[in-house]
Amino acid sequence: MLRVDQVYVIRHKVFVEHKSIREVASQMGVHRKTVRRYLRQPEPTRHEKAARPRPVTEKARQRIDELVAEWGPRTTEKQRITASRLHRQLVEEGQTVGRTVVRECWREIKRQRAEVFVPLVHHAGEDAQIDFFEVVVDIAGERQKAWKFLLRHMHSGRDFAWLYDRQDQIAFLDGHVRAFEHLGGIAQRCVYDNCSVAVRRFAQVGRELTERFAALVNHYNFEPSFARPGEGHDKGGVESRGKHIRLQHLVPIPRGGSLREIAEQLVRDLDKQAAERKDASSKSVLERFEAERPFLRRLPPAPFEARRTEALEVSSKATVLLGGGWYSVPSNWKRLSITAYVGVEDVRFVCRGELVTRPRVRFGGREIRYRDYLSELAKKPQAVRQIAPELTAELGEPFGKLWSVLTESHGGLEAGRLFAKIVGAITKQGEGPVRAALEQALGSAVLSMGAGGAPGKCTAPETVPVPDSLKGYEVEAASARDFDHLLVGGGQ
């Protein structure tokens, strides 16, 4: 068969230069029939003859099909069938077949079994894809793992991302609420993996949703759609975008004082990119999303409450165990049943109409606040002495300074007794008035305790008469019983 340039020369000599077929054939060194064929059809088709029989290949292919059907259930993605293993099996069975023949057969089998991906059309407001991605962040100088929630509208390419320290159902639901509120609308259909936070189990028809996810779906009135198990490419749009966000906005590893600070910066970066990035028609992602917005579902009057509700029992120590972490609650809640509303960043504890909020801790963590135990500490000076650094850190100044003054002038034991009176005054009079009185009293040389254990006004030290046996002793700090051994033999 001649090359294309040779065909061009033949046709040019005959049709343009008007040379004879014989002359052209002589000049080109081809047969006259060849010249006539290319004059009739510039690109003649090849007429294949009947395929030759290939008994070795056909026999090998038949056995390979049998082996693939037999071994298929006994393989995994990493322990998979290869052409080399098939060739070794055929040789062991006595077949005389080349490695190349087996490779060709196995390649053809995989080609026939390969999935065909249908080009999809994403209509305005029709679908959004959602997923979690693992990332790394530096928070207050400490490197830790975090999880990126990502929702992507497939028509316009508009997306929303937020960072969480857990990949649990609360973060999953909270991510939806934040995304819907930030973007101002809801896609008619949201596509997910078969994650346990959304799918409780596979039913005969479809999937049975978890209770909380079903509540979210009903609240925002959208259709949940799930990818086929093990086929992550069914939502390849969000998979690809999640990787790009990690490379474009989270490299180098972002730093911040808190995870919320880093997440807020990520949202700002994505919004800025949506306004700047343009497609082939010179429209930005933000412009395409504004055109898509009328097709989105409207937000309900109130956002969904993503918190999880859990009933708990308070221990005799006025603590509760939640998610592997310990929390303190007001001491008057001891041995009562309470309700916890677990959020992404904090937990709300409710008991008999009272509410306290605590930051959420990780598994094994503790969130103990000694303000919850003030009424008990007022009666337990030794306990005050033992937890004084933690208590004064919570109360702040001037309580820390007061504890230092008391321990230096009275010693630890008496300081605990005196500080317990201060704690009692806080429970009766409130922290503000006691703090003001302490700030005034600590500015003077002498601090006295008024009625009820509250700090009183500073007064000059008084001189009192003492027995002759005690004269000559200077006592800076003591309790009454400290003088008993001095009175022995003193006649008093």
C-alpha positions in Angstrom: 0.0 0.0 0.0 1.3 3.4 -1.0 1.9 6.3 1.3 -0.5 9.3 1.3 2.1 11.5 -0.4 2.7 9.0 -3.1 -1.0 8.8 -3.8 -1.1 12.5 -4.1 1.8 12.5 -6.7 0.1 9.9 -8.8 -3.2 11.8 -8.9 -1.5 15.1 -9.6 0.5 13.7 -12.6 -2.6 12.2 -14.2 -5.3 14.9 -13.4 -3.1 18.0 -13.5 -0.1 17.2 -15.7 -2.2 15.0 -17.9 0.3 12.2 -18.2 -0.7 8.7 -19.2 -1.2 5.9 -16.8 1.6 3.9 -18.4 4.0 6.9 -18.0 3.0 7.5 -14.4 3.4 3.8 -13.5 6.8 3.8 -15.1 7.9 6.9 -13.3 6.6 5.8 -9.9 7.7 2.2 -10.2 4.2 0.8 -9.6 1.9 -1.4 -11.6 -0.7 0.3 -13.9 -3.5 -1.4 -11.9 -2.2 0.3 -8.8 -2.4 3.7 -10.6 -5.9 3.0 -11.8 -7.0 2.0 -8.3 -5.8 5.2 -6.7 -7.3 7.3 -9.4 -10.7 5.7 -8.7 -10.4 6.0 -4.9 -7.8 8.1 -3.1 -8.1 6.0 0.1 -8.9 2.5 -1.0 -10.3 0.1 1.6 -8.5 -3.0 2.6 -10.4 -6.2 1.8 -9.5 -8.7 4.4 -9.5 -12.3 3.6 -11.1 -14.9 5.9 -9.3 -15.0 9.3 -6.9 -17.8 9.6 -7.6 -20.4 12.2 -5.8 -19.9 15.5 -6.2 -23.2 17.4 -3.6 -22.5 20.1 -5.1 -19.1 20.9 -8.7 -20.3 20.8 -7.8 -23.2 23.2 -6.0 -20.9 25.5 -8.8 -18.3 25.5 -11.4 -21.0 26.4 -9.4 -22.2 29.4 -8.6 -18.6 30.5 -12.3 -17.8 30.5 -12.9 -20.8 32.8 -10.0 -19.8 35.1 -11.3 -16.3 35.4 -14.8 -17.4 36.3 -13.3 -19.9 38.9 -10.8 -17.6 40.5 -12.9 -14.4 40.4 -14.5 -14.9 43.9 -11.2 -15.7 45.4 -9.4 -12.4 44.4 -9.1 -8.9 45.8 -8.0 -5.6 44.3 -4.4 -6.3 45.4 -4.5 -10.0 45.0 -5.8 -10.0 41.5 -5.4 -12.2 38.4 -2.5 -11.4 36.1 -1.4 -12.6 32.7 1.7 -14.1 34.2 -0.3 -16.2 36.6 -2.6 -17.4 33.9 0.3 -18.4 31.7 1.9 -20.3 34.5 -1.4 -22.2 35.1 -1.8 -23.1 31.5 1.8 -24.4 31.3 1.3 -26.5 34.4 -1.8 -28.0 32.8 0.2 -29.1 29.8 -0.7 -26.4 27.2 2.0 -25.2 24.9 1.3 -21.5 24.6 3.4 -18.4 24.5 3.3 -15.6 27.2 2.4 -13.1 24.5 -0.7 -15.0 23.4 -1.9 -15.1 27.1 -1.3 -11.4 27.5 -3.4 -10.6 24.4 -6.2 -12.8 25.6 -6.2 -11.3 29.1 -6.0 -7.8 27.7 -9.0 -8.4 25.5 -11.0 -9.9 28.4 -10.3 -6.8 30.5 -11.2 -4.5 27.6 -14.6 -6.2 27.2 -15.3 -6.2 30.9 -14.3 -2.5 31.4 -17.1 -0.1 32.2 -18.2 2.5 29.7 -18.6 5.9 31.3 -21.6 7.8 29.9 -21.0 11.6 29.4 -23.5 13.2 31.7 -25.3 16.6 31.6 -25.7 18.5 34.8 -28.8 20.8 34.5 -29.2 24.0 36.5 -30.1 23.3 40.2 -30.4 19.6 39.6 -27.6 18.0 41.5 -24.8 18.6 44.1 -22.2 16.1 45.2 -21.0 15.8 48.8 -18.0 14.1 50.5 -15.4 14.3 53.3 -11.6 14.5 52.7 -8.8 14.1 55.2 -6.4 17.1 55.6 -3.7 18.3 58.0 -3.6 21.6 59.8 -1.4 23.4 62.3 -3.5 24.7 65.3 -1.7 26.8 67.9 1.6 25.3 66.8 0.4 21.7 67.0 -0.1 19.6 63.8 -3.2 17.5 63.7 -5.6 15.8 61.3 -8.9 17.4 60.3 -11.7 16.5 58.0 -12.9 18.7 55.1 -16.6 18.7 54.3 -17.2 19.6 50.7 -20.5 20.3 48.8 -20.2 21.1 45.0 -23.0 22.2 42.7 -22.2 20.3 39.4 -23.9 22.7 37.0 -22.1 25.9 38.0 -19.1 24.5 39.8 -19.9 26.5 42.9 -18.7 24.8 46.1 -18.5 25.2 49.9 -16.0 23.6 52.3 -15.7 23.6 56.1 -13.2 21.9 58.4 -14.0 19.6 61.4 -11.9 17.7 63.9 -14.2 14.7 63.6 -15.8 12.8 60.8 -19.0 12.0 62.6 -22.7 12.5 61.9 -22.9 15.8 63.8 -20.2 17.2 61.5 -21.9 15.7 58.5 -25.2 17.4 59.3 -23.6 20.6 60.4 -21.8 20.8 57.0 -25.1 20.6 55.2 -26.6 23.4 57.3 -23.6 25.7 56.8 -23.4 25.0 53.0 -27.1 25.6 52.4 -27.1 28.8 54.4 -23.9 30.1 52.8 -25.0 29.4 49.2 -28.5 30.4 49.8 -30.2 27.4 48.2 -30.5 23.7 47.9 -30.0 21.4 45.0 -32.9 19.2 44.1 -30.7 16.1 44.5 -27.6 15.4 46.6 -25.2 12.6 45.8 -23.3 10.7 48.5 -21.2 7.6 49.2 -22.8 4.9 51.1 -21.5 6.3 54.4 -22.8 5.0 57.8 -23.8 8.5 58.9 -26.4 8.6 56.2 -27.2 4.9 55.3 -28.4 2.7 58.1 -28.6 -0.5 56.0 -29.4 -1.6 52.5 -33.0 -2.5 52.1 -34.6 -4.7 49.4 -35.5 -1.5 47.4 -33.1 1.3 47.9 -31.5 2.2 51.3 -32.8 2.8 54.8 -31.6 6.2 56.0 -30.4 7.0 59.5 -32.9 8.8 61.7 -31.0 12.1 61.9 -30.1 12.2 58.2 -33.8 11.4 57.3 -34.8 14.4 59.4 -32.3 16.6 57.6 -33.7 15.4 54.2 -37.2 16.1 55.3 -36.3 19.5 56.7 -34.7 20.8 53.5 -36.9 18.7 51.1 -34.2 17.3 48.7 -33.6 13.9 47.2 -30.7 11.9 48.6 -28.9 9.8 45.9 -26.1 7.3 46.5 -23.3 6.1 44.4 -22.9 2.4 43.7 -20.9 0.6 46.5 -17.2 0.8 45.7 -17.7 3.1 42.7 -16.5 6.5 43.9 -16.2 7.8 40.3 -20.0 8.0 40.3 -19.5 11.3 42.0 -16.2 12.1 40.3 -16.9 15.9 40.3 -16.6 16.3 44.1 -13.8 13.8 44.3 -11.7 15.8 41.8 -12.6 19.1 43.3 -11.7 17.9 46.8 -8.2 17.0 45.6 -7.8 20.4 43.9 -8.9 22.4 46.9 -6.3 20.5 49.1 -3.5 21.3 46.6 -4.6 24.9 45.8 -5.7 26.2 49.2 -4.2 23.9 51.9 -0.6 23.9 50.7 1.5 24.8 52.6 -0.3 23.3 55.7 -2.5 26.2 57.0 -1.9 27.6 60.4 -4.3 29.3 62.8 -5.2 29.7 66.4 -8.3 27.4 66.0 -9.8 25.1 63.4 -12.7 27.6 62.9 -10.2 30.3 62.0 -8.6 28.1 59.3 -12.1 27.0 58.0 -13.3 30.6 57.7 -10.2 31.5 55.7 -10.8 28.6 53.4 -14.4 29.8 52.7 -13.1 33.2 51.9 -10.5 31.8 49.5 -13.1 29.6 47.7 -15.5 32.6 47.4 -12.7 34.7 45.9 -11.7 32.0 43.5 -15.4 31.6 42.4 -15.5 35.2 41.5 -12.2 35.2 39.5 -12.1 31.8 37.8 -13.7 31.9 34.3 -14.7 29.3 31.7 -14.4 29.3 27.9 -17.3 31.7 27.6 -15.6 34.2 30.0 -18.2 33.6 32.7 -17.0 33.2 36.3 -18.2 30.4 38.5 -20.0 33.0 40.6 -21.9 34.3 37.5 -22.9 30.8 36.5 -24.1 30.1 40.0 -26.2 33.3 40.0 -27.8 32.0 36.8 -28.4 28.6 38.5 -29.8 30.1 41.8 -33.5 30.4 40.6 -33.5 26.7 40.0 -32.5 25.8 43.5 -34.9 24.9 46.3 -35.5 27.7 48.8 -34.3 27.6 52.3 -36.8 26.8 55.1 -37.7 29.6 57.6 -35.3 28.1 60.2 -32.1 26.1 59.8 -31.9 22.4 60.8 -30.6 21.7 64.3 -27.6 19.5 63.7 -27.0 18.8 67.4 -27.5 15.2 68.7 -29.7 14.8 71.8 -28.6 12.3 74.5 -29.9 11.5 77.9 -27.3 11.3 80.7 -27.0 10.6 84.4 -24.9 13.0 86.6 -22.5 11.2 89.0 -22.0 12.0 92.7 -19.0 14.1 91.6 -21.3 16.3 89.5 -19.7 15.0 86.3 -21.0 13.3 83.2 -19.3 11.0 80.7 -20.1 11.8 77.0 -18.3 10.5 74.0 -15.4 9.3 76.1 -14.8 12.7 77.7 -15.7 14.0 81.1 -17.6 17.2 81.8 -18.4 19.0 85.0 -21.9 20.4 85.7 -23.2 22.5 88.6 -22.8 20.6 91.8 -26.6 20.9 92.6 -27.2 18.6 89.6 -25.6 15.6 91.3 -27.4 12.3 90.8 -30.0 13.9 88.5 -30.9 13.0 84.9 -30.0 15.6 82.3 -30.2 16.1 78.5 -27.1 16.9 76.4 -27.3 18.6 73.1 -24.1 17.7 71.4 -22.8 20.1 68.7 -19.7 20.3 66.6 -17.7 22.6 68.9 -19.7 22.6 72.2 -22.2 20.7 74.3 -25.3 22.1 76.0 -26.4 20.5 79.2 -30.0 21.1 80.4 -31.4 20.2 83.8 -34.6 21.4 85.4 -34.8 24.5 83.2 -31.1 25.4 83.8 -28.6 25.4 80.9 -24.8 25.3 80.8 -22.5 25.1 77.8 -19.1 23.4 77.6 -16.6 23.1 74.8 -16.6 19.6 73.3 -13.5 17.5 74.2 -11.9 14.6 72.5 -12.1 11.0 73.7 -10.3 10.8 77.0 -10.4 14.5 77.6 -11.7 16.5 80.6 -13.6 19.7 80.8 -13.8 20.3 84.6 -14.8 23.8 85.8 -14.3 24.4 89.5 -16.8 27.3 89.4 -19.4 24.4 89.3 -18.2 23.4 92.8 -18.1 26.8 94.7 -20.8 25.9 97.1 -19.0 22.7 98.0 -15.5 24.3 98.2 -16.8 26.9 100.7 -17.2 24.0 103.1 -14.0 22.1 102.2 -10.8 24.1 102.9 -8.5 21.2 102.2 -10.1 20.7 98.8 -9.6 24.4 98.1 -6.0 24.1 98.9 -5.6 21.1 96.6 -7.2 22.7 93.5 -6.3 26.3 94.2 -4.1 26.8 91.0 -6.9 25.6 88.8 -9.6 27.6 90.7 -7.7 30.8 90.8 -6.9 30.4 87.0 -10.7 30.2 86.4 -11.5 33.1 88.6 -8.7 35.3 87.4 -7.2 38.3 89.2 -7.2 39.4 92.0 -8.0 35.9 93.3 -4.6 34.5 92.1 -2.8 37.3 93.9 -4.9 36.8 97.0 -4.0 33.1 97.1 -0.3 34.0 96.8 -0.5 36.5 99.7 -2.4 34.1 101.9 0.0 31.2 101.4 3.0 33.4 102.0 1.7 35.0 105.1 -0.4 32.2 106.6 0.8 29.0 105.1 -1.1 26.5 103.0 -3.4 25.1 105.6 -4.7 28.5 106.9 -4.7 29.9 103.4 -7.2 27.1 102.4 -9.5 28.1 105.3 -9.4 31.8 104.5 -9.9 31.2 100.8 -12.8 28.9 101.5 -14.5 31.9 103.2 -13.9 34.0 100.1 -15.5 31.2 98.0 -18.5 31.2 100.4 -18.8 35.0 99.9 -18.8 34.5 96.1 -21.7 32.0 96.4 -23.7 34.5 98.6 -22.8 37.9 97.2 -21.7 37.2 93.7 -18.3 37.2 92.0 -18.4 40.9 91.0 -18.8 42.5 94.5 -16.2 40.2 96.0 -13.7 40.9 93.3 -14.1 44.7 93.8 -13.6 44.3 97.5 -10.5 42.2 97.1 -9.0 44.7 94.6 -9.5 47.5 97.2 -8.2 45.4 100.1 -5.1 44.1 98.4 -4.0 47.6 97.8 -3.5 48.0 101.6 -1.1 46.4 104.1 -3.8 44.5 106.1 -6.7 42.4 104.9 -9.5 41.5 107.3 -12.4 39.2 106.8 -15.8 40.9 107.3 -19.1 39.3 108.3 -20.0 36.3 106.3 -16.4 35.7 105.3 -16.3 38.6 102.9 -13.2 40.8 102.7 -13.6 43.8 105.0 -12.0 47.2 105.1 -8.3 47.5 105.9 -7.6 48.6 109.5 -4.4 49.3 111.4 -3.1 46.4 113.5 -4.2 46.6 117.2 -2.0 46.0 120.3 -3.6 43.7 122.8 -2.4 42.7 126.3 -0.9 39.2 126.5 0.3 37.0 129.4 3.9 37.5 130.6 4.8 34.0 129.3 4.0 35.1 125.7 5.7 38.5 125.8 8.7 38.7 123.5 7.2 36.5 120.8 6.3 38.0 117.4 3.6 36.1 115.6 3.1 36.9 111.9 0.5 34.3 111.2 -1.1 31.5 113.3 -4.3 30.0 114.5 -5.4 29.9 118.2 -4.3 26.3 118.8 -0.8 27.2 117.7 -0.4 29.0 121.0 -1.3 26.1 123.3 2.2 24.7 123.8 3.4 28.2 124.8 0.9 28.3 127.6 2.1 25.1 129.3 3.5 26.1 132.7 2.5 29.7 132.1 -0.2 29.6 134.8 -2.9 30.6 132.4 
